């Protein structure tokens, strides 16, 4: 039998020395109803990329796909969970999370904690940096299963049709979430839709596909990892083989192994090292966004490594110029209005500076993934609440001098107002006890909110008023 004859019949001569057997035979799938129709379709000659000889990498197979899948099975739930936690941190109970009305897809409402103060920094850092680190692994996993995308016939049973639908949600969802998430972290909004809304609904499509895929494929993954190459159970063997010793995975019903493999130019150890090294490199170049000591390495940060002078040298999401505020409104005539009690209280910046000052070392973290730790000094929010005549508010509505921005106002929970480190900050310093300085105009001068574990955009800058609300008060 010639090679051409063999491959036309679903078999191929094995050209690589040292592999068991001389011929590789494609395993006929189990056809469901109507089986005769599927068998006829399978005999129809098809061109590349549907022809089984198209995909010839000797590294592909169920074992390799299972290795990537096992890593993602650990990493993706962390990215999913921290992403959902970010939505809760925005306070959907106050209608200020985006999107607002999500119907049955809303998450449980509860007060976001202020302790530990680095909680949001941790969860959002894991979400963004973790997603970036997993990107090479996701791409490698998709590469390993690309032959399935062009399998012929496309389906062989109703069960496989359902599996393909779940794969559509999984692959489409993960590509959409990762692409839009990475673009958002780089402030690239080339699309014509709202990021937050699309990312939230896209997440649920991805979650549905991911859960379905895990339920369907988990037994296969476990069996493949346990059996090892050719069913020997020698897991470590494939991680030590050189390219010359690398053997193609055996053919099985999953259709990932090459029917007519090329000679290997890279070992599985080399491939896993390449993918793992890519993830490590992405992590090194992105971790500086959220770890101050590694800021010089933050080459993937869209803002670079320097943001200002002295204590105000930290990230800026929205500049004063970008806010559209007339700087005159922040000058000597600026007043902070406190409401909620029997009357309005008006305070100048000098009045605030004359009140008891509290200093706290707190992180500030943004949804895009960056964070930093600074020393903040100002008046406790609970002292301002008491001054307004509402010592135990149920929430507080903070409004900025800025009026046009999506985050020019925020509602704070009771625990966020009453935390001993929640401040209307006037001054800022490094986290090492160095000299303090007035907030720069870009960082919220004359006063900004800073609350432990609160998303950065809700630490309102250029504060104009705070309305401390009792239960049953205005919403």
MIKOL-315009 format. One record per residue (C-alpha): residue number from 1; x, y, z. Coordinates in nm, 3 decimals. Layout:
<num->NUM, xx->X, yy->Y, zz->Z>;
...
***
This chain:
<num->1, xx->0.000, yy->0.000, zz->0.000>;
<num->2, xx->0.144, yy->0.341, zz->-0.099>;
<num->3, xx->0.132, yy->0.641, zz->0.128>;
<num->4, xx->-0.124, yy->0.804, zz->-0.101>;
<num->5, xx->-0.346, yy->0.494, zz->-0.097>;
<num->6, xx->-0.317, yy->0.463, zz->0.279>;
<num->7, xx->-0.407, yy->0.821, zz->0.358>;
<num->8, xx->-0.706, yy->0.812, zz->0.124>;
<num->9, xx->-0.837, yy->0.525, zz->0.338>;
<num->10, xx->-0.779, yy->0.703, zz->0.669>;
<num->11, xx->-0.437, yy->0.555, zz->0.747>;
<num->12, xx->-0.084, yy->0.683, zz->0.703>;
<num->13, xx->0.257, yy->0.524, zz->0.705>;
<num->14, xx->0.459, yy->0.630, zz->1.009>;
<num->15, xx->0.774, yy->0.809, zz->0.885>;
<num->16, xx->0.934, yy->0.876, zz->1.222>;
<num->17, xx->1.178, yy->0.613, zz->1.354>;
<num->18, xx->1.124, yy->0.475, zz->1.701>;
<num->19, xx->0.746, yy->0.508, zz->1.711>;
<num->20, xx->0.537, yy->0.202, zz->1.783>;
<num->21, xx->0.387, yy->0.055, zz->1.470>;
<num->22, xx->0.439, yy->0.156, zz->1.111>;
<num->23, xx->0.091, yy->0.279, zz->1.021>;
<num->24, xx->-0.137, yy->0.530, zz->1.193>;
<num->25, xx->-0.506, yy->0.468, zz->1.151>;
<num->26, xx->-0.774, yy->0.724, zz->1.224>;
<num->27, xx->-1.023, yy->0.598, zz->1.480>;
<num->28, xx->-1.371, yy->0.593, zz->1.331>;
<num->29, xx->-1.601, yy->0.807, zz->1.542>;
<num->30, xx->-1.913, yy->0.666, zz->1.704>;
<num->31, xx->-2.194, yy->0.785, zz->1.482>;
<num->32, xx->-2.528, yy->0.867, zz->1.635>;
<num->33, xx->-2.866, yy->0.876, zz->1.466>;
<num->34, xx->-2.888, yy->0.882, zz->1.169>;
<num->35, xx->-2.557, yy->0.692, zz->1.150>;
<num->36, xx->-2.578, yy->0.604, zz->0.775>;
<num->37, xx->-2.605, yy->0.974, zz->0.688>;
<num->38, xx->-2.295, yy->1.061, zz->0.893>;
<num->39, xx->-2.098, yy->0.774, zz->0.739>;
<num->40, xx->-2.184, yy->0.890, zz->0.387>;
<num->41, xx->-2.081, yy->1.244, zz->0.473>;
<num->42, xx->-1.751, yy->1.117, zz->0.612>;
<num->43, xx->-1.666, yy->0.958, zz->0.274>;
<num->44, xx->-1.710, yy->1.282, zz->0.080>;
<num->45, xx->-1.365, yy->1.405, zz->-0.037>;
<num->46, xx->-1.287, yy->1.736, zz->0.129>;
<num->47, xx->-1.007, yy->1.987, zz->0.065>;
<num->48, xx->-0.781, yy->2.145, zz->0.326>;
<num->49, xx->-0.832, yy->2.253, zz->0.597>;
<num->50, xx->-1.095, yy->1.978, zz->0.638>;
<num->51, xx->-0.873, yy->1.699, zz->0.506>;
<num->52, xx->-0.709, yy->1.507, zz->0.796>;
<num->53, xx->-0.362, yy->1.540, zz->0.638>;
<num->54, xx->-0.377, yy->1.920, zz->0.682>;
<num->55, xx->-0.283, yy->1.917, zz->1.049>;
<num->56, xx->0.056, yy->1.749, zz->1.083>;
<num->57, xx->0.214, yy->1.867, zz->1.406>;
<num->58, xx->0.344, yy->1.558, zz->1.591>;
<num->59, xx->0.296, yy->1.738, zz->1.924>;
<num->60, xx->-0.081, yy->1.769, zz->1.911>;
<num->61, xx->-0.294, yy->1.515, zz->2.090>;
<num->62, xx->-0.525, yy->1.455, zz->2.381>;
<num->63, xx->-0.241, yy->1.454, zz->2.637>;
<num->64, xx->-0.099, yy->1.792, zz->2.531>;
<num->65, xx->-0.443, yy->1.951, zz->2.519>;
<num->66, xx->-0.515, yy->1.808, zz->2.864>;
<num->67, xx->-0.197, yy->1.966, zz->3.005>;
<num->68, xx->-0.302, yy->2.311, zz->2.883>;
<num->69, xx->-0.657, yy->2.240, zz->2.998>;
<num->70, xx->-0.540, yy->2.150, zz->3.349>;
<num->71, xx->-0.355, yy->2.481, zz->3.381>;
<num->72, xx->-0.658, yy->2.675, zz->3.260>;
<num->73, xx->-0.885, yy->2.475, zz->3.490>;
<num->74, xx->-0.693, yy->2.627, zz->3.780>;
<num->75, xx->-0.632, yy->2.976, zz->3.637>;
<num->76, xx->-0.958, yy->3.063, zz->3.463>;
<num->77, xx->-1.185, yy->3.023, zz->3.771>;
<num->78, xx->-0.959, yy->3.272, zz->3.952>;
<num->79, xx->-0.997, yy->3.523, zz->3.668>;
<num->80, xx->-1.373, yy->3.460, zz->3.653>;
<num->81, xx->-1.429, yy->3.490, zz->4.027>;
<num->82, xx->-1.220, yy->3.805, zz->4.068>;
<num->83, xx->-1.398, yy->3.963, zz->3.771>;
<num->84, xx->-1.738, yy->3.901, zz->3.930>;
<num->85, xx->-1.606, yy->4.035, zz->4.259>;
<num->86, xx->-1.503, yy->4.355, zz->4.082>;
<num->87, xx->-1.863, yy->4.404, zz->3.972>;
<num->88, xx->-1.984, yy->4.365, zz->4.331>;
<num->89, xx->-1.719, yy->4.612, zz->4.452>;
<num->90, xx->-1.883, yy->4.882, zz->4.241>;
<num->91, xx->-2.197, yy->4.870, zz->4.456>;
<num->92, xx->-2.471, yy->4.732, zz->4.228>;
<num->93, xx->-2.717, yy->4.774, zz->4.516>;
<num->94, xx->-2.691, yy->5.149, zz->4.453>;
<num->95, xx->-2.734, yy->5.114, zz->4.077>;
<num->96, xx->-2.381, yy->5.240, zz->4.012>;
<num->97, xx->-2.225, yy->4.922, zz->3.874>;
<num->98, xx->-2.212, yy->4.898, zz->3.495>;
<num->99, xx->-2.431, yy->4.754, zz->3.354>;
<num->100, xx->-2.703, yy->4.856, zz->3.598>;
<num->101, xx->-3.018, yy->4.650, zz->3.537>;
<num->102, xx->-2.902, yy->4.300, zz->3.444>;
<num->103, xx->-3.221, yy->4.114, zz->3.532>;
<num->104, xx->-3.164, yy->3.756, zz->3.645>;
<num->105, xx->-2.791, yy->3.787, zz->3.590>;
<num->106, xx->-2.740, yy->4.012, zz->3.891>;
<num->107, xx->-2.502, yy->3.896, zz->4.161>;
<num->108, xx->-2.581, yy->3.884, zz->4.533>;
<num->109, xx->-2.585, yy->4.226, zz->4.696>;
<num->110, xx->-2.370, yy->4.272, zz->5.004>;
<num->111, xx->-2.151, yy->4.538, zz->5.159>;
<num->112, xx->-1.806, yy->4.531, zz->5.005>;
<num->113, xx->-1.549, yy->4.500, zz->5.288>;
<num->114, xx->-1.296, yy->4.768, zz->5.381>;
<num->115, xx->-1.070, yy->4.523, zz->5.563>;
<num->116, xx->-0.814, yy->4.425, zz->5.452>;
<num->117, xx->-0.747, yy->4.755, zz->5.281>;
<num->118, xx->-0.563, yy->4.579, zz->4.996>;
<num->119, xx->-0.853, yy->4.345, zz->4.915>;
<num->120, xx->-0.962, yy->4.514, zz->4.590>;
<num->121, xx->-0.598, yy->4.564, zz->4.491>;
<num->122, xx->-0.549, yy->4.188, zz->4.523>;
<num->123, xx->-0.868, yy->4.077, zz->4.347>;
<num->124, xx->-0.844, yy->4.320, zz->4.055>;
<num->125, xx->-0.470, yy->4.263, zz->4.019>;
<num->126, xx->-0.532, yy->3.890, zz->3.996>;
<num->127, xx->-0.808, yy->3.948, zz->3.744>;
<num->128, xx->-0.613, yy->4.172, zz->3.506>;
<num->129, xx->-0.258, yy->4.043, zz->3.548>;
<num->130, xx->-0.385, yy->3.685, zz->3.574>;
<num->131, xx->-0.576, yy->3.726, zz->3.249>;
<num->132, xx->-0.267, yy->3.862, zz->3.077>;
<num->133, xx->-0.050, yy->3.578, zz->3.209>;
<num->134, xx->-0.300, yy->3.316, zz->3.091>;
<num->135, xx->-0.322, yy->3.462, zz->2.739>;
<num->136, xx->-0.029, yy->3.257, zz->2.594>;
<num->137, xx->-0.176, yy->2.942, zz->2.751>;
<num->138, xx->-0.520, yy->3.014, zz->2.607>;
<num->139, xx->-0.367, yy->3.062, zz->2.262>;
<num->140, xx->-0.166, yy->2.740, zz->2.297>;
<num->141, xx->-0.480, yy->2.551, zz->2.401>;
<num->142, xx->-0.669, yy->2.685, zz->2.100>;
<num->143, xx->-0.376, yy->2.586, zz->1.874>;
<num->144, xx->-0.382, yy->2.235, zz->2.014>;
<num->145, xx->-0.750, yy->2.183, zz->1.930>;
<num->146, xx->-0.769, yy->2.368, zz->1.598>;
<num->147, xx->-0.808, yy->2.039, zz->1.399>;
<num->148, xx->-1.142, yy->1.990, zz->1.574>;
<num->149, xx->-1.264, yy->2.318, zz->1.429>;
<num->150, xx->-1.230, yy->2.168, zz->1.081>;
<num->151, xx->-1.330, yy->1.809, zz->1.158>;
<num->152, xx->-1.530, yy->1.635, zz->0.890>;
<num->153, xx->-1.816, yy->1.563, zz->0.920>;
<num->154, xx->-1.874, yy->1.861, zz->1.154>;
<num->155, xx->-2.095, yy->1.656, zz->1.385>;
<num->156, xx->-2.147, yy->1.284, zz->1.426>;
<num->157, xx->-2.429, yy->1.279, zz->1.680>;
<num->158, xx->-2.674, yy->1.498, zz->1.867>;
<num->159, xx->-2.449, yy->1.479, zz->2.173>;
<num->160, xx->-2.156, yy->1.612, zz->1.971>;
<num->161, xx->-2.377, yy->1.890, zz->1.834>;
<num->162, xx->-2.449, yy->2.002, zz->2.191>;
<num->163, xx->-2.077, yy->1.984, zz->2.266>;
<num->164, xx->-2.001, yy->2.203, zz->1.965>;
<num->165, xx->-2.255, yy->2.460, zz->2.080>;
<num->166, xx->-2.085, yy->2.471, zz->2.420>;
<num->167, xx->-1.751, yy->2.511, zz->2.242>;
<num->168, xx->-1.888, yy->2.805, zz->2.045>;
<num->169, xx->-1.979, yy->2.976, zz->2.373>;
<num->170, xx->-1.645, yy->2.879, zz->2.528>;
<num->171, xx->-1.412, yy->2.978, zz->2.243>;
<num->172, xx->-1.613, yy->3.281, zz->2.134>;
<num->173, xx->-1.657, yy->3.393, zz->2.494>;
<num->174, xx->-1.294, yy->3.352, zz->2.596>;
<num->175, xx->-1.164, yy->3.532, zz->2.285>;
<num->176, xx->-1.408, yy->3.818, zz->2.334>;
<num->177, xx->-1.332, yy->3.853, zz->2.705>;
<num->178, xx->-0.957, yy->3.834, zz->2.666>;
<num->179, xx->-0.936, yy->4.065, zz->2.364>;
<num->180, xx->-1.165, yy->4.333, zz->2.510>;
<num->181, xx->-1.005, yy->4.300, zz->2.854>;
<num->182, xx->-0.653, yy->4.340, zz->2.715>;
<num->183, xx->-0.761, yy->4.635, zz->2.502>;
<num->184, xx->-0.927, yy->4.798, zz->2.801>;
<num->185, xx->-0.610, yy->4.760, zz->3.008>;
<num->186, xx->-0.430, yy->4.945, zz->2.727>;
<num->187, xx->-0.704, yy->5.210, zz->2.694>;
<num->188, xx->-0.778, yy->5.107, zz->2.338>;
<num->189, xx->-1.152, yy->5.144, zz->2.274>;
<num->190, xx->-1.163, yy->5.079, zz->1.902>;
<num->191, xx->-1.498, yy->4.905, zz->1.926>;
<num->192, xx->-1.833, yy->5.084, zz->1.907>;
<num->193, xx->-1.991, yy->4.955, zz->2.227>;
<num->194, xx->-1.960, yy->5.007, zz->2.601>;
<num->195, xx->-1.679, yy->4.796, zz->2.748>;
<num->196, xx->-1.831, yy->4.733, zz->3.092>;
<num->197, xx->-2.170, yy->4.619, zz->2.963>;
<num->198, xx->-2.027, yy->4.400, zz->2.686>;
<num->199, xx->-1.761, yy->4.251, zz->2.916>;
<num->200, xx->-2.021, yy->4.163, zz->3.181>;
<num->201, xx->-2.263, yy->3.987, zz->2.947>;
<num->202, xx->-1.977, yy->3.828, zz->2.756>;
<num->203, xx->-1.850, yy->3.688, zz->3.085>;
<num->204, xx->-2.174, yy->3.498, zz->3.141>;
<num->205, xx->-2.161, yy->3.350, zz->2.790>;
<num->206, xx->-1.804, yy->3.240, zz->2.858>;
<num->207, xx->-1.891, yy->3.101, zz->3.203>;
<num->208, xx->-2.176, yy->2.894, zz->3.056>;
<num->209, xx->-1.945, yy->2.752, zz->2.789>;
<num->210, xx->-1.663, yy->2.693, zz->3.037>;
<num->211, xx->-1.879, yy->2.506, zz->3.289>;
<num->212, xx->-2.037, yy->2.293, zz->3.013>;
<num->213, xx->-1.698, yy->2.211, zz->2.865>;
<num->214, xx->-1.552, yy->2.112, zz->3.202>;
<num->215, xx->-1.847, yy->1.881, zz->3.272>;
<num->216, xx->-1.808, yy->1.715, zz->2.931>;
<num->217, xx->-1.428, yy->1.698, zz->2.909>;
<num->218, xx->-1.304, yy->1.661, zz->3.267>;
<num->219, xx->-1.311, yy->1.277, zz->3.261>;
<num->220, xx->-1.116, yy->1.277, zz->2.932>;
<num->221, xx->-0.857, yy->1.516, zz->3.071>;
<num->222, xx->-0.807, yy->1.313, zz->3.388>;
<num->223, xx->-0.770, yy->0.987, zz->3.194>;
<num->224, xx->-0.521, yy->1.142, zz->2.951>;
<num->225, xx->-0.304, yy->1.289, zz->3.226>;
<num->226, xx->-0.306, yy->0.964, zz->3.423>;
<num->227, xx->-0.230, yy->0.737, zz->3.129>;
<num->228, xx->0.061, yy->0.939, zz->2.992>;
<num->229, xx->0.222, yy->0.861, zz->2.654>;
<num->230, xx->0.090, yy->0.547, zz->2.487>;
<num->231, xx->-0.083, yy->0.448, zz->2.809>;
<num->232, xx->0.245, yy->0.391, zz->2.994>;
<num->233, xx->0.168, yy->0.637, zz->3.273>;
<num->234, xx->0.520, yy->0.777, zz->3.232>;
<num->235, xx->0.415, yy->1.142, zz->3.261>;
<num->236, xx->0.769, yy->1.274, zz->3.302>;
<num->237, xx->0.901, yy->1.092, zz->2.997>;
<num->238, xx->0.753, yy->1.332, zz->2.746>;
<num->239, xx->0.894, yy->1.625, zz->2.942>;
<num->240, xx->1.251, yy->1.491, zz->2.899>;
<num->241, xx->1.247, yy->1.367, zz->2.541>;
<num->242, xx->1.457, yy->1.559, zz->2.291>;
<num->243, xx->1.305, yy->1.653, zz->1.953>;
<num->244, xx->1.465, yy->1.343, zz->1.799>;
<num->245, xx->1.305, yy->1.123, zz->2.067>;
<num->246, xx->0.966, yy->1.293, zz->2.053>;
<num->247, xx->0.690, yy->1.057, zz->1.943>;
<num->248, xx->0.349, yy->1.154, zz->1.808>;
<num->249, xx->0.058, yy->1.091, zz->2.038>;
<num->250, xx->-0.142, yy->0.782, zz->1.949>;
<num->251, xx->-0.456, yy->0.819, zz->1.743>;
<num->252, xx->-0.778, yy->0.819, zz->1.943>;
<num->253, xx->-1.142, yy->0.910, zz->1.903>;
<num->254, xx->-1.081, yy->1.276, zz->1.996>;
<num->255, xx->-0.917, yy->1.349, zz->1.659>;
<num->256, xx->-0.641, yy->1.578, zz->1.787>;
<num->257, xx->-0.336, yy->1.365, zz->1.703>;
<num->258, xx->-0.199, yy->1.400, zz->1.350>;
<num->259, xx->-0.285, yy->1.123, zz->1.106>;
<num->260, xx->0.022, yy->1.199, zz->0.894>;
<num->261, xx->0.264, yy->1.377, zz->1.132>;
<num->262, xx->0.573, yy->1.569, zz->1.028>;
<num->263, xx->0.909, yy->1.498, zz->1.188>;
<num->264, xx->0.927, yy->1.690, zz->1.516>;
<num->265, xx->1.140, yy->2.005, zz->1.526>;
<num->266, xx->1.044, yy->2.086, zz->1.885>;
<num->267, xx->0.992, yy->1.860, zz->2.184>;
<num->268, xx->0.690, yy->1.880, zz->2.409>;
<num->269, xx->0.920, yy->2.004, zz->2.681>;
<num->270, xx->1.030, yy->2.281, zz->2.446>;
<num->271, xx->0.672, yy->2.371, zz->2.357>;
<num->272, xx->0.560, yy->2.382, zz->2.720>;
<num->273, xx->0.870, yy->2.584, zz->2.806>;
<num->274, xx->0.796, yy->2.828, zz->2.524>;
<num->275, xx->0.436, yy->2.879, zz->2.635>;
<num->276, xx->0.528, yy->2.895, zz->3.004>;
<num->277, xx->0.813, yy->3.134, zz->2.931>;
<num->278, xx->0.577, yy->3.357, zz->2.736>;
<num->279, xx->0.337, yy->3.368, zz->3.031>;
<num->280, xx->0.625, yy->3.444, zz->3.268>;
<num->281, xx->0.749, yy->3.725, zz->3.044>;
<num->282, xx->0.402, yy->3.880, zz->3.023>;
<num->283, xx->0.375, yy->3.857, zz->3.401>;
<num->284, xx->0.713, yy->4.027, zz->3.456>;
<num->285, xx->0.623, yy->4.311, zz->3.218>;
<num->286, xx->0.277, yy->4.365, zz->3.368>;
<num->287, xx->0.315, yy->4.302, zz->3.743>;
<num->288, xx->0.474, yy->4.646, zz->3.784>;
<num->289, xx->0.128, yy->4.796, zz->3.735>;
<num->290, xx->0.024, yy->4.665, zz->4.073>;
<num->291, xx->0.355, yy->4.608, zz->4.255>;
<num->292, xx->0.535, yy->4.933, zz->4.325>;
<num->293, xx->0.881, yy->4.777, zz->4.353>;
<num->294, xx->0.852, yy->4.638, zz->3.999>;
<num->295, xx->0.724, yy->4.957, zz->3.838>;
<num->296, xx->1.037, yy->5.000, zz->3.619>;
<num->297, xx->0.949, yy->4.668, zz->3.455>;
<num->298, xx->0.590, yy->4.767, zz->3.373>;
<num->299, xx->0.656, yy->4.784, zz->3.000>;
<num->300, xx->0.299, yy->4.675, zz->2.923>;
<num->301, xx->0.152, yy->4.962, zz->3.123>;
<num->302, xx->-0.007, yy->5.218, zz->2.890>;
<num->303, xx->0.108, yy->5.499, zz->3.118>;
<num->304, xx->0.475, yy->5.404, zz->3.134>;
<num->305, xx->0.670, yy->5.429, zz->3.459>;
<num->306, xx->0.650, yy->5.799, zz->3.563>;
<num->307, xx->0.337, yy->6.002, zz->3.636>;
<num->308, xx->0.438, yy->6.319, zz->3.818>;
<num->309, xx->0.671, yy->6.473, zz->4.070>;
<num->310, xx->0.744, yy->6.376, zz->4.431>;
<num->311, xx->0.457, yy->6.225, zz->4.634>;
<num->312, xx->0.218, yy->6.281, zz->4.340>;
<num->313, xx->0.418, yy->6.043, zz->4.120>;
<num->314, xx->0.151, yy->5.777, zz->4.081>;
<num->315, xx->-0.101, yy->5.673, zz->3.819>;
<num->316, xx->-0.362, yy->5.913, zz->3.684>;
<num->317, xx->-0.678, yy->5.786, zz->3.520>;
<num->318, xx->-0.846, yy->6.118, zz->3.452>;
<num->319, xx->-0.655, yy->6.443, zz->3.437>;
<num->320, xx->-0.793, yy->6.781, zz->3.536>;
<num->321, xx->-0.779, yy->6.885, zz->3.171>;
<num->322, xx->-0.970, yy->6.573, zz->3.070>;
<num->323, xx->-1.241, yy->6.639, zz->3.329>;
<num->324, xx->-1.338, yy->6.969, zz->3.171>;
<num->325, xx->-1.334, yy->7.146, zz->3.509>;
<num->326, xx->-1.253, yy->7.515, zz->3.504>;
<num->327, xx->-0.952, yy->7.546, zz->3.738>;
<num->328, xx->-1.108, yy->7.860, zz->3.885>;
<num->329, xx->-1.374, yy->7.636, zz->4.046>;
<num->330, xx->-1.099, yy->7.470, zz->4.250>;
<num->331, xx->-0.941, yy->7.791, zz->4.373>;
<num->332, xx->-1.004, yy->8.002, zz->4.683>;
<num->333, xx->-1.377, yy->8.006, zz->4.617>;
<num->334, xx->-1.409, yy->7.625, zz->4.640>;
<num->335, xx->-1.634, yy->7.499, zz->4.921>;
<num->336, xx->-1.726, yy->7.149, zz->5.039>;
<num->337, xx->-2.098, yy->7.113, zz->5.109>;
<num->338, xx->-2.213, yy->6.859, zz->5.369>;
<num->339, xx->-2.583, yy->6.770, zz->5.376>;
<num->340, xx->-2.811, yy->6.513, zz->5.534>;
<num->341, xx->-2.860, yy->6.672, zz->5.875>;
<num->342, xx->-3.083, yy->6.959, zz->5.976>;
<num->343, xx->-2.890, yy->7.208, zz->5.766>;
<num->344, xx->-2.612, yy->7.243, zz->5.513>;
<num->345, xx->-2.252, yy->7.277, zz->5.630>;
<num->346, xx->-2.006, yy->7.460, zz->5.406>;
<num->347, xx->-1.629, yy->7.423, zz->5.453>;
<num->348, xx->-1.332, yy->7.583, zz->5.281>;
<num->349, xx->-1.007, yy->7.395, zz->5.236>;
<num->350, xx->-0.862, yy->7.600, zz->5.521>;
<num->351, xx->-1.153, yy->7.487, zz->5.740>;
<num->352, xx->-1.079, yy->7.124, zz->5.653>;
<num->353, xx->-0.708, yy->7.169, zz->5.721>;
<num->354, xx->-0.791, yy->7.310, zz->6.066>;
<num->355, xx->-0.993, yy->7.001, zz->6.162>;
<num->356, xx->-0.827, yy->6.695, zz->6.327>;
<num->357, xx->-0.618, yy->6.524, zz->6.059>;
<num->358, xx->-0.580, yy->6.149, zz->6.021>;
<num->359, xx->-0.300, yy->5.977, zz->5.829>;
<num->360, xx->-0.331, yy->5.630, zz->5.675>;
<num->361, xx->-0.119, yy->5.419, zz->5.440>;
<num->362, xx->-0.365, yy->5.284, zz->5.185>;
<num->363, xx->-0.356, yy->5.138, zz->4.835>;
<num->364, xx->-0.554, yy->5.277, zz->4.547>;
<num->365, xx->-0.643, yy->5.034, zz->4.271>;
<num->366, xx->-0.813, yy->5.073, zz->3.934>;
<num->367, xx->-1.029, yy->4.837, zz->3.732>;
<num->368, xx->-0.767, yy->4.844, zz->3.453>;
<num->369, xx->-0.531, yy->4.660, zz->3.688>;
<num->370, xx->-0.290, yy->4.927, zz->3.813>;
<num->371, xx->-0.250, yy->4.999, zz->4.183>;
<num->372, xx->-0.014, yy->5.175, zz->4.419>;
<num->373, xx->0.024, yy->5.239, zz->4.791>;
<num->374, xx->0.042, yy->5.592, zz->4.927>;
<num->375, xx->0.029, yy->5.776, zz->5.258>;
<num->376, xx->-0.285, yy->5.989, zz->5.274>;
<num->377, xx->-0.373, yy->6.266, zz->5.516>;
<num->378, xx->-0.702, yy->6.443, zz->5.564>;
<num->379, xx->-1.028, yy->6.444, zz->5.757>;
<num->380, xx->-1.205, yy->6.121, zz->5.845>;
<num->381, xx->-1.534, yy->6.077, zz->5.662>;
<num->382, xx->-1.700, yy->5.976, zz->5.987>;
<num->383, xx->-1.594, yy->6.309, zz->6.141>;
<num->384, xx->-1.754, yy->6.490, zz->5.849>;
<num->385, xx->-2.069, yy->6.279, zz->5.892>;
<num->386, xx->-2.087, yy->6.377, zz->6.259>;
<num->387, xx->-2.034, yy->6.742, zz->6.165>;
<num->388, xx->-2.320, yy->6.717, zz->5.916>;
<num->389, xx->-2.546, yy->6.581, zz->6.192>;
<num->390, xx->-2.560, yy->6.220, zz->6.066>;
<num->391, xx->-2.310, yy->6.030, zz->6.284>;
<num->392, xx->-2.433, yy->5.688, zz->6.169>;
<num->393, xx->-2.532, yy->5.721, zz->5.801>;
<num->394, xx->-2.656, yy->5.427, zz->5.599>;
<num->395, xx->-2.469, yy->5.558, zz->5.297>;
<num->396, xx->-2.315, yy->5.873, zz->5.158>;
<num->397, xx->-2.349, yy->6.025, zz->4.812>;
<num->398, xx->-2.027, yy->6.193, zz->4.699>;
<num->399, xx->-2.036, yy->6.436, zz->4.406>;
<num->400, xx->-1.743, yy->6.590, zz->4.219>;
<num->401, xx->-1.703, yy->6.937, zz->4.077>;
<num->402, xx->-1.682, yy->6.744, zz->3.752>;
<num->403, xx->-2.029, yy->6.684, zz->3.613>;
<num->404, xx->-1.981, yy->6.504, zz->3.280>;
<num->405, xx->-1.778, yy->6.196, zz->3.376>;
<num->406, xx->-1.936, yy->5.855, zz->3.427>;
<num->407, xx->-1.765, yy->5.833, zz->3.767>;
<num->408, xx->-1.809, yy->6.194, zz->3.881>;
<num->409, xx->-2.023, yy->6.068, zz->4.170>;
<num->410, xx->-2.035, yy->5.760, zz->4.389>;
<num->411, xx->-2.240, yy->5.618, zz->4.674>;
<num->412, xx->-2.044, yy->5.482, zz->4.969>;
<num->413, xx->-2.173, yy->5.211, zz->5.203>;
<num->414, xx->-2.209, yy->5.273, zz->5.575>;
<num->415, xx->-1.899, yy->5.068, zz->5.658>;
<num->416, xx->-1.700, yy->5.263, zz->5.399>;
<num->417, xx->-1.801, yy->5.596, zz->5.554>;
<num->418, xx->-1.736, yy->5.484, zz->5.912>;
<num->419, xx->-1.407, yy->5.301, zz->5.862>;
<num->420, xx->-1.140, yy->5.472, zz->6.071>;
<num->421, xx->-0.912, yy->5.508, zz->5.766>;
<num->422, xx->-1.172, yy->5.643, zz->5.522>;
<num->423, xx->-1.067, yy->5.997, zz->5.439>;
<num->424, xx->-1.142, yy->6.311, zz->5.255>;
<num->425, xx->-0.774, yy->6.341, zz->5.167>;
<num->426, xx->-0.598, yy->6.676, zz->5.136>;
<num->427, xx->-0.236, yy->6.561, zz->5.119>;
<num->428, xx->-0.043, yy->6.261, zz->4.991>;
<num->429, xx->0.300, yy->6.111, zz->5.045>;
<num->430, xx->0.503, yy->5.803, zz->4.959>;
<num->431, xx->0.436, yy->5.483, zz->5.148>;
<num->432, xx->0.768, yy->5.500, zz->5.336>;
<num->433, xx->0.692, yy->5.790, zz->5.567>;
<num->434, xx->0.856, yy->6.054, zz->5.349>;
<num->435, xx->0.744, yy->6.415, zz->5.313>;
<num->436, xx->0.380, yy->6.492, zz->5.238>;
<num->437, xx->0.250, yy->6.729, zz->4.972>;
<num->438, xx->-0.082, yy->6.877, zz->4.872>;
<num->439, xx->-0.270, yy->6.670, zz->4.620>;
<num->440, xx->-0.184, yy->6.777, zz->4.267>;
<num->441, xx->-0.469, yy->6.908, zz->4.049>;
<num->442, xx->-0.464, yy->6.582, zz->3.850>;
<num->443, xx->-0.495, yy->6.380, zz->4.171>;
<num->444, xx->-0.800, yy->6.564, zz->4.300>;
<num->445, xx->-0.695, yy->6.892, zz->4.463>;
<num->446, xx->-0.841, yy->7.047, zz->4.672>;
<num->447, xx->-0.983, yy->6.723, zz->4.820>;
<num->448, xx->-1.056, yy->6.366, zz->4.718>;
<num->449, xx->-1.207, yy->6.058, zz->4.877>;
<num->450, xx->-0.983, yy->5.766, zz->4.967>;
<num->451, xx->-1.147, yy->5.455, zz->5.116>;
<num->452, xx->-0.984, yy->5.119, zz->5.197>;
<num->453, xx->-1.047, yy->4.847, zz->4.935>;
<num->454, xx->-1.264, yy->5.075, zz->4.719>;
<num->455, xx->-1.227, yy->5.072, zz->4.337>;
<num->456, xx->-1.019, yy->5.369, zz->4.229>;
<num->457, xx->-1.289, yy->5.541, zz->4.024>;
<num->458, xx->-1.513, yy->5.561, zz->4.329>;
<num->459, xx->-1.243, yy->5.743, zz->4.526>;
<num->460, xx->-1.395, yy->6.061, zz->4.386>;
<num->461, xx->-1.163, yy->6.349, zz->4.296>;
<num->462, xx->-1.235, yy->6.726, zz->4.316>;
<num->463, xx->-1.511, yy->6.662, zz->4.571>;
<num->464, xx->-1.786, yy->6.925, zz->4.576>;
<num->465, xx->-2.039, yy->6.775, zz->4.816>;
<num->466, xx->-2.117, yy->6.479, zz->5.040>;
<num->467, xx->-2.475, yy->6.389, zz->5.127>;
<num->468, xx->-2.491, yy->6.160, zz->5.432>;
<num->469, xx->-2.812, yy->5.962, zz->5.414>;
<num->470, xx->-3.018, yy->5.788, zz->5.677>;
<num->471, xx->-3.222, yy->5.479, zz->5.604>;
<num->472, xx->-3.529, yy->5.570, zz->5.405>;
<num->473, xx->-3.370, yy->5.895, zz->5.287>;
<num->474, xx->-3.316, yy->6.011, zz->4.933>;
<num->475, xx->-3.164, yy->5.757, zz->4.695>;
***
